[in-house]
Amino acid sequence: MAIVNLYIDGFNLYYGALKRTPYKWLDLAKLAQSLLPSDSIQELHYFTARVSSRAYNPTAAHDQGLYIRALKTLPNINIKYGQFTAHSVPMYLSNVDPPQKVWVEKTEEKGSDVNLASHLLRDAYGKRFEVAVIVTNDSDLAEPVRIVAQDLGLPVGLLNPHQFHSRELRQYATFIKRIRQGDLAACQFPITLTDRKGTFAKPSGW
């Protein structure tokens, strides 16, 4: 039984496996134990950013707030925030002649991959785990995975929320498992939860 720290790229998980599914109310501790049944999950590190509600998704901030509140009921989770930005950029419409430029709203999440890499390396150098497991398919994390696996000699596993594995990550990871819809369905929080503030429920749109 290995002592495992889990490092979760929240946006990569959401866009890779949760968006447009009924499984957004995901219990990360239950998912980790389900996919790593022989290991002891010591810590969960969740990296995300606070989103803003938009006209096309007016409940986004409220829904995310409820989910973060649900995650905080887990005893071994640490949540680290990056930044969520939105700004207008000019772009050309495709297959239009003559070319036509329009302004579109571009949203970006910044900081989560840097935060994840920093905490992973800090914990690896501090020998705070026996195995690191990362929930992502972001090839930007290939170098910190390489450092931990090759330079420090510590196993690094990947739980991939996407359909295909990143080639860059695959060459350094000790093992890879894909997160499938059945895994998500089996690892949901109860519809209602209770914390120090009281009882709250899964967002109605989820």
Disulfide bonds with the S-S distance in Angstrom:
none
